[in-house]
Amino acid sequence: MKLSRRDALAALAGVGSASLAGCSGDGSTSLPVDSLVALAETLYPSAAAGHREFVETYVDGRTRGRPAEREALTETVADLNDVAREWYDGRLPGLARADRDTLLREVGVETAAPRRDGTLAERVRRVVDDLLYAFYTSPTGGELVGTSNPPGYPGGTASYHGGR
C-alpha cells in the first residue's frame, strides 16, 4: 500500500499541524530527509510504499516554524548517522534494513524514554515515536495494520460499527 502526501496531512491534522504542511522549506536548517526515509523504511511494515513523500510532508509540517525542533531533529539524525558510520561504515540510507534495525536496538532505542534533550537513545526514540505516530494515524497506515479509522481521521459512524 502506498503512503501519500494526503496520508501525511491526515496525520498532521491529528497533531494540529495540517495548516503547516505543503510548503517547501522555511529557510532554516534543512531536514535530513534521506535518513528519515531510511528510518521509516525500517520501522514501517514492508508492505508500505511511498515513504519519501509521506515522511517529507509529515516532518516538514511538524517542524515548520519551529526552528528549535527542526534543529534538534537534524542534530539527532546527524548523531545517529555518526554512530552508523563508526559501527557499520555507512550512513543510514546506505545500510541494509536489517542493519538499521540492529543499529537502533544497539543504541538502545527500544528501551529508551523519548526526550528531546536526552541521550542519543532517548532523542532517537522521540524521532522513532513521531514517525510511528504518523504512520499509525494515517489512513493508509491505519488500514495496513487493521485500524481503518485511526484517531484524527474521520470515518463516520459506520467505522465504529464495522471494525476490523
N, C-alpha and C positions, 0 to 999 in steps of 0.2 A: 504494500500500500504506500502511496506517495504522499509524504507530508508536503504542505504547501505554505505559501505566504499567508493564505487565509487561515490556516490552522494556527500559525504563529499569532495572528491578530486575535483569534478567539482566545488563545492562552493569555495574551496580554490584557484582554478585556477582563479576565478573571482577577488580575492584579491591579486593575485600574490604569493601565499604561497604553491602551489601544490608540489613543489620540497621538501618541508619540511615535508610532511606527510608520515606516514608509519613507522616511527622509534618508538621504544618503550622507551621513556624517555631519558632525557639528563643529568641526574644526579642532576638536580636542584629540586626545590620544586615539589612534586608530585601533580597531579591535583585532585581536589575533584569531581571525575567522577560521583559517585552516586548522589551527589546533583545536578550536572549539568544535568544529565539524568532526574532527578525529575523535574527540571525546564522545560526541553524540553517537557516532557510528559504533563506539564501544559500548555505550550504555543502552541504546535502543535495541529492540528486537531486530533480528536480521531481516525480517520481512518488511521493515520500514525502509523507505527510499526518500529522496528529496531532502536530504539533511542540510545541504548548504543554504538553500533559500529559506528554509524553516529557521535554522539557527541564526543566520544573519539577521533576519527580520526580528526575531524574538529578542536577541541580545541587544541589537541596536535600539529597539523600543524600550527595553528595560534600563538602558544606561543613558539614553539621550537626555541632555540637560542635567545630567548628574555626573560631572567630571570626576569627582572623588570615587564614585562607584566604577566608572569606566577605567580609571587608573588602577584601582585595586584589582579588578578583573584581569587587566593586562599584565600587571606585575605577578599575579598568582600564576597565570598561564606561562609567563616567561620563566618563573622559578621552577615550575613543573617540567618545562622543556629543558632547563639546565640539568635537572636530575635525570631526565630521559637520555640526554647526551652523555652524561657521566656513566650511567649504568647500562645503557643499551646502544650507545654510539649513534644516536639519531634523535631528531625531534619527533613529537607525537604524530604528525601527519605521515612521517616516513616509516613508522613502526607498524608491524602487523597487529591486527585487532587483539590477538591473544597476548602479545607483549604489552600493549597499552593496558589491558585488563590487569595483567600481573603487576605492572608498574603502579597502578592505583592501589592495589592491595598491599604491595610492599611499602608504599609511602604511608599506609595506614588510614586511607580514606574511608574504608567501610566501617571502621570503629570510631572515627573522629566525630566530634560535635561540630556543626558548622559555625565558624566565627570569621568575620571579615578581617580582623587584626590578629588572628591566632597563628598557630604553627602552620607549616605548609599543608599538612594533612587536613587541618581544620578549614583553611582557606579553600583548598581544592574541594573539600566536602561541600562547602557552600556553593561552589560553581556546579558541582555534580547535582546537588539537590535542585538548583534552579533549572538546569537542563531537563531533569526528570519531571519536575513540576510542569514545565512547558509541554513536554510530550504527553503526559497523562491527562492534562486538562485540554488538550487539543481534540477536535472532533475525530480526526483520522487516528491519532494515537490512542484515544479512548476506545474507538471501535476495534482497533487492532488487538487490544488487550481485554476487550469484553466489557468496557464501561462506556456504552454508546452515548450516555448523557453526562459527561463529566461536569464538575462544578464550574459555573461561569458560562456554560454553553446551553442556550435554551433548547428544549426538546419537546415541550408541550406535555400535557397530562398523559398522553399515550405512552411516553417514555417511562413514566413511573409505574405503569401497569404491565408493560411487556418486557421487563428487564431480561437480561441475558443470564 
